[in-house]
Amino acid sequence: MSDVRPFRAVRPAPGMAEDVAALPYDVMTAEEARVVAGDNPLSFLHVDKAEIDLDPSLDPYDGRVYERARENFASLRDEGVLRKDARVHYYLYRLTMEGVAQTGVVACPSVDDCLADRIKKHELTRADKEADRIRHVDVLDANTGPIFLTHRPNAPLAGIVSDWIDRHGPIFDFTRADGIRHEGWVIDDADVCGRVSAAYRNIPTLYIADGHHRCASAVKVALKRRAAQPGFTGEEEFNYFLAVVFPSDELRILDYNRVVKDLGGRTPQVFLEALSREFEIEASDAPVGSKEKHVFGLFLDGRWYRMAVRPGVASSADPVDRLDVSILQQRVFGPLLGITDPRTDKRIDFIGGIRGLGELERRVRTDMAAAFSLCPTGVDDLMDIADAGKIMPPKSTWFEPKLLSGLFIHDLK
């Protein structure tokens, strides 16, 4: 049973959503964010990545960064750019990319569901990244970036969402330069909100698709505030956090490809021979982007190859070991290249599939020795691994399109 509830969102005033909305803080560098925010003082990057308004030499974890974020957030509210709803609502957020739409419910799941493992994770988190978001949430007294959750399909909930959209107009509807359309709705009927809550009570498990650091930080802020308020009731806003919850059958995971800086001292031909012990390798005259599990593309020495796992290599009963990212790590990166910890090894880099195969070729022609394209990890794989209490290798999933920040914000007070 999932404890999910409506909330009073802080959100852009009518007509301002497109100017406010920004990509998540962790998908771009400060330099890129400065360019993106440009001359737009309404961009939510001034809140989520406030170092763009300070001296570039300043440590992004300096206390002045969080204080500037608080000031910028307050300014947007004082000027009426962001407004808080008078009553609690559920909200709907639809993203459409290349004609494929996914619609999620914007809501507040319970911190206790995270602590009880009813909201399951599939990634490890880094302490420094957690600390950053803990401080950001604490100083702003708000969840500013939504956590991307999913669940197995639920027909009653899907019916409620579809019916509401069919009968009501959106509160925002805009298409960004990348071609992705963003639409939002407010469910302002108390009876319908009650039906949404009831539907979630029949969903046993939610899964973190993206936003593990934001989720871990929300939990730790709640625990910190509980410790400071021994008489807490559980109804305080800090016991819940901001999320957009999607049915798994609408999600799109793109490939998360790899490039490596060297071949472990081997020539390209010797490297191919080493690979051929566990992969069937065939040269290709065209780029190889894999849509089939256990089949990889390899760009090496100016040429593409198709790499198919030989029979028996991917036969493990462990759902993590069967992942293509695990096969590459266990059969190529570790034994052949000595890359034992891809989280920290500087000889490997990761490229989201949204950048295309041309980016793999460009990297190999400039600063890398070889590139590997992978079949996207399946949503069912993610949920099966989370259900088994296991952790996926780093950079296993690339969700696209990205949820924008600034469209819905959750106050903790």
C-alpha positions in Angstrom: 0.0 0.0 0.0 1.5 3.3 -1.1 0.9 6.4 1.1 0.7 9.2 -1.5 -1.1 12.4 -0.9 -2.1 15.7 -2.6 -0.4 19.0 -1.6 -0.4 22.7 -2.0 2.0 23.3 -4.9 4.1 26.4 -5.3 4.0 26.9 -9.1 4.4 29.5 -11.8 1.7 32.1 -12.3 -0.3 31.8 -15.5 1.8 32.3 -18.6 5.1 32.1 -16.8 5.7 28.3 -16.7 7.9 28.2 -19.8 10.2 31.0 -18.6 10.6 29.5 -15.1 11.0 25.8 -16.1 14.5 24.4 -16.2 16.3 21.1 -16.7 17.4 19.4 -13.4 20.5 20.9 -11.7 22.5 17.7 -12.1 22.4 17.3 -15.9 24.6 20.3 -16.7 27.7 22.0 -15.5 27.7 25.4 -13.9 29.2 26.8 -17.2 26.4 25.2 -19.2 23.8 26.5 -16.8 25.1 30.1 -17.1 24.6 29.9 -20.8 21.2 28.3 -20.6 19.9 30.8 -18.0 21.4 33.6 -20.0 19.5 36.8 -19.6 16.4 35.0 -18.1 16.1 36.1 -14.5 13.0 33.8 -14.1 14.9 30.6 -14.9 14.7 28.1 -12.0 18.4 27.5 -12.5 18.9 30.6 -10.3 17.4 28.5 -7.5 18.5 25.0 -8.2 22.0 25.9 -9.4 22.6 29.3 -7.7 26.3 29.2 -8.2 25.6 30.6 -11.7 25.0 34.0 -10.0 28.2 34.1 -8.1 31.9 34.2 -8.9 32.8 31.1 -11.0 35.8 30.4 -8.7 33.6 29.9 -5.7 33.2 26.3 -4.4 29.6 25.2 -5.5 29.2 23.8 -1.9 30.0 27.1 -0.3 27.4 28.4 2.1 26.9 31.5 0.0 25.5 29.4 -2.9 22.7 28.0 -0.7 22.0 31.5 0.7 21.7 32.9 -2.9 19.4 30.0 -3.8 17.2 31.0 -0.8 17.2 34.6 -1.8 16.4 33.8 -5.5 13.5 31.5 -4.5 12.1 34.1 -2.1 12.3 36.8 -4.8 10.4 34.7 -7.3 7.7 34.3 -4.7 7.6 37.9 -3.6 7.3 39.1 -7.2 4.4 36.8 -7.8 6.2 34.7 -10.4 5.7 31.6 -8.1 2.4 31.3 -6.2 1.2 28.7 -3.7 -2.2 27.1 -4.1 -4.7 27.8 -1.4 -5.9 24.1 -1.2 -4.3 20.7 -1.7 -4.5 19.2 -5.1 -3.0 16.4 -7.2 -1.4 17.6 -10.5 -0.7 15.9 -13.8 2.4 16.4 -15.8 2.7 15.1 -19.4 5.9 15.1 -21.5 5.7 14.2 -25.2 8.9 13.4 -27.1 8.9 12.3 -30.8 5.2 11.7 -30.6 5.4 9.4 -27.5 3.7 10.8 -24.4 4.1 9.8 -20.7 1.8 11.2 -18.1 2.6 11.3 -14.4 0.8 12.3 -11.2 2.5 15.1 -9.3 2.1 14.2 -5.6 3.8 13.7 -2.3 4.8 10.1 -1.3 5.7 9.3 2.3 9.2 9.3 3.7 8.0 6.3 5.8 7.4 4.3 2.6 11.1 4.9 1.8 12.2 3.8 5.2 10.0 0.7 5.0 11.3 -0.2 1.5 7.9 0.3 -0.1 9.6 2.8 -2.3 12.5 0.8 -3.8 15.8 2.0 -5.1 18.2 0.4 -7.6 21.2 2.7 -7.3 23.8 3.6 -4.7 24.2 7.3 -3.7 27.3 9.4 -3.0 27.6 11.1 0.3 28.8 14.4 -1.2 25.8 14.7 -3.5 23.4 13.8 -0.8 24.9 16.5 1.5 24.5 19.1 -1.2 20.8 18.4 -1.7 20.2 18.0 2.1 21.5 21.5 2.6 19.6 22.9 -0.4 16.3 21.5 0.8 17.0 22.6 4.4 17.9 26.1 3.5 15.0 26.6 1.1 12.6 24.7 3.3 11.2 23.1 0.1 11.6 20.2 -2.3 12.4 22.1 -5.6 13.2 19.1 -7.9 10.8 16.3 -8.3 11.8 12.6 -7.9 10.9 10.4 -10.8 8.9 7.4 -9.5 7.2 4.6 -11.3 4.9 1.6 -10.6 3.5 -1.3 -12.4 0.4 -0.4 -14.5 -2.8 0.3 -12.5 -6.0 0.4 -14.6 -8.2 2.4 -12.1 -5.5 5.1 -11.7 -4.9 5.3 -15.5 -8.7 5.7 -16.0 -8.9 8.6 -13.6 -5.9 10.4 -15.2 -7.2 9.9 -18.8 -10.7 11.1 -17.9 -9.5 14.2 -16.2 -7.3 15.2 -19.1 -10.1 14.6 -21.6 -12.4 16.9 -19.6 -10.1 19.7 -18.6 -7.7 22.2 -20.1 -4.0 22.4 -19.1 -2.6 25.0 -16.8 0.5 25.1 -19.1 1.4 23.8 -22.5 4.7 24.7 -24.2 7.3 23.1 -26.4 11.0 23.7 -25.8 13.7 24.1 -28.4 14.6 20.4 -28.0 11.1 19.5 -29.4 9.8 18.1 -26.1 6.2 19.3 -25.2 5.3 19.9 -21.5 1.7 20.0 -20.3 0.2 20.3 -16.8 -3.2 20.0 -15.2 -4.6 20.6 -11.7 -7.0 18.0 -10.2 -9.0 20.5 -8.2 -11.9 18.2 -7.4 -11.7 16.8 -3.8 -13.7 13.7 -4.7 -11.4 12.9 -7.6 -8.3 13.5 -5.4 -9.8 11.0 -3.0 -10.1 8.4 -5.7 -6.5 9.0 -6.7 -5.3 8.4 -3.1 -7.4 5.3 -2.9 -5.9 4.0 -6.2 -2.4 4.5 -4.7 -3.4 2.5 -1.6 -3.8 -0.5 -4.0 -0.3 -0.1 -5.4 2.0 -2.1 -3.2 5.3 -0.7 -4.4 6.8 2.4 -6.0 10.2 2.5 -7.6 12.7 5.3 -8.0 13.4 5.6 -11.7 15.6 8.7 -11.4 16.5 11.0 -8.5 18.1 8.7 -6.0 20.1 11.5 -4.4 17.1 13.8 -4.2 15.1 11.0 -2.6 17.8 10.1 -0.1 18.2 13.8 0.8 14.4 14.2 1.4 14.4 11.3 3.8 17.4 12.6 5.7 15.9 16.1 6.0 12.8 14.5 7.4 14.7 12.4 9.9 16.7 15.5 10.9 13.5 17.5 11.5 11.9 14.6 13.4 14.8 14.5 15.7 14.4 18.2 16.3 10.7 17.8 17.0 10.2 14.7 19.2 6.4 15.3 19.3 6.0 15.2 15.5 2.7 13.7 14.3 3.7 12.3 10.9 1.4 14.8 9.2 4.0 17.6 8.9 4.9 18.4 5.3 8.6 17.3 5.9 7.3 13.8 6.2 6.4 13.8 2.5 8.4 14.7 -0.6 7.9 15.9 -4.1 7.6 13.3 -6.9 6.1 12.7 -10.3 4.7 9.1 -10.5 4.4 7.4 -13.8 3.1 4.0 -14.8 5.9 1.8 -16.0 4.3 1.0 -19.4 4.6 4.7 -20.5 8.3 5.2 -19.6 11.1 5.4 -22.1 14.7 4.4 -21.2 17.4 5.2 -23.7 20.7 3.5 -24.1 23.5 4.6 -21.8 26.7 4.1 -23.8 30.4 3.8 -22.8 33.6 5.1 -24.2 37.1 4.1 -23.0 40.4 6.0 -23.2 42.7 3.1 -24.0 42.7 -0.6 -25.0 44.8 -1.9 -22.1 48.0 -1.7 -24.1 46.6 -3.7 -27.0 46.4 -2.8 -30.7 42.9 -2.6 -32.2 43.4 -6.0 -33.8 44.6 -7.7 -30.7 41.7 -6.1 -28.8 39.3 -7.5 -31.3 40.8 -11.0 -31.0 40.5 -10.8 -27.2 36.8 -9.8 -27.5 36.1 -12.6 -29.9 36.6 -15.2 -27.2 33.2 -14.3 -25.7 31.5 -12.2 -28.4 30.7 -13.0 -32.1 32.1 -10.0 -33.9 31.0 -8.8 -37.4 32.2 -5.6 -39.1 29.5 -3.2 -40.2 29.4 -0.5 -42.9 26.9 1.5 -40.8 26.7 2.6 -37.2 25.5 -0.1 -34.8 23.0 1.1 -32.3 21.6 -2.0 -30.5 17.9 -2.6 -29.8 18.5 -6.2 -28.9 19.7 -7.5 -25.5 23.2 -8.9 -25.3 24.1 -7.3 -28.6 26.5 -4.3 -28.6 27.9 -1.9 -31.1 31.7 -1.2 -31.1 33.3 1.7 -32.7 37.1 1.1 -33.0 39.8 2.4 -35.2 37.3 4.3 -37.4 35.0 1.3 -38.0 31.8 -0.1 -36.5 31.4 -3.7 -35.4 28.4 -5.7 -34.2 29.2 -7.7 -31.0 26.8 -10.5 -30.0 27.3 -12.4 -26.7 28.3 -16.0 -27.4 25.8 -18.7 -26.0 26.1 -19.2 -22.3 27.8 -15.9 -21.5 24.6 -14.2 -20.3 23.0 -17.3 -18.7 23.3 -16.2 -15.1 20.2 -16.4 -12.8 21.1 -13.1 -11.2 19.1 -10.3 -12.8 22.0 -7.9 -12.3 24.5 -10.1 -14.0 22.2 -10.5 -17.0 22.2 -6.8 -17.7 24.2 -5.7 -20.7 26.1 -3.1 -18.6 27.1 -5.9 -16.3 28.3 -8.1 -19.2 30.5 -5.4 -20.5 31.9 -4.7 -17.1 32.5 -8.3 -16.2 33.7 -9.5 -19.6 35.5 -6.4 -21.1 36.2 -3.5 -18.9 37.4 -5.4 -15.8 39.4 -8.3 -17.3 40.7 -6.7 -20.5 41.1 -3.0 -19.5 41.5 -3.2 -15.7 38.6 -0.8 -15.1 37.4 -2.3 -11.8 35.4 0.6 -10.5 33.6 2.5 -13.3 32.4 5.0 -10.7 35.8 6.5 -10.1 38.0 5.3 -13.0 38.9 8.3 -15.3 39.5 6.0 -18.3 35.8 5.4 -18.8 33.0 7.9 -19.6 29.3 7.5 -20.1 27.2 9.0 -22.9 23.4 9.2 -22.8 21.7 7.8 -25.9 19.9 11.2 -26.4 23.3 12.4 -27.9 23.2 9.8 -30.7 25.8 7.5 -32.1 27.6 10.4 -33.8 28.7 11.5 -30.3 30.4 8.1 -29.8 32.3 8.5 -33.1 33.3 12.0 -32.2 34.7 11.0 -28.8 36.7 8.2 -30.3 38.1 10.5 -33.0 39.1 13.1 -30.4 40.0 11.7 -26.9 38.9 8.1 -26.6 40.1 4.7 -28.0 36.8 2.8 -28.4 33.0 3.2 -27.9 30.4 0.7 -27.0 26.7 1.2 -27.7 24.2 -0.8 -25.6 20.6 -1.9 -25.8 18.6 0.2 -23.3 17.9 -1.4 -19.9 14.2 -2.4 -19.6 11.9 -0.9 -17.0 11.0 -4.4 -15.9 14.7 -5.2 -15.3 14.8 -2.1 -13.1 11.8 -3.2 -11.0 12.9 -6.9 -10.8 16.3 -5.8 -9.5 14.8 -3.4 -7.0 12.4 -6.2 -5.9 15.3 -8.5 -5.3 17.0 -5.9 -3.1 19.9 -5.6 -5.5 21.7 -2.6 -7.0 22.3 -1.9 -10.6 25.7 -1.0 -11.9 26.4 2.8 -12.3 25.0 4.5 -15.3 22.6 1.7 -16.2 19.6 3.8 -17.2 19.1 7.1 -19.0 15.5 8.3 -18.8 14.3 10.7 -21.4 12.6 13.2 -21.5 13.8 14.8 -18.3 11.4 16.3 -15.7 11.7 20.0 -15.6 12.2 21.8 -12.3 10.2 24.8 -11.2 6.8 23.7 -12.5 5.8 22.2 -9.1 7.5 22.8 -5.8 6.7 21.4 -2.4 7.0 23.6 0.7 8.1 21.7 3.9 6.3 24.1 6.2 
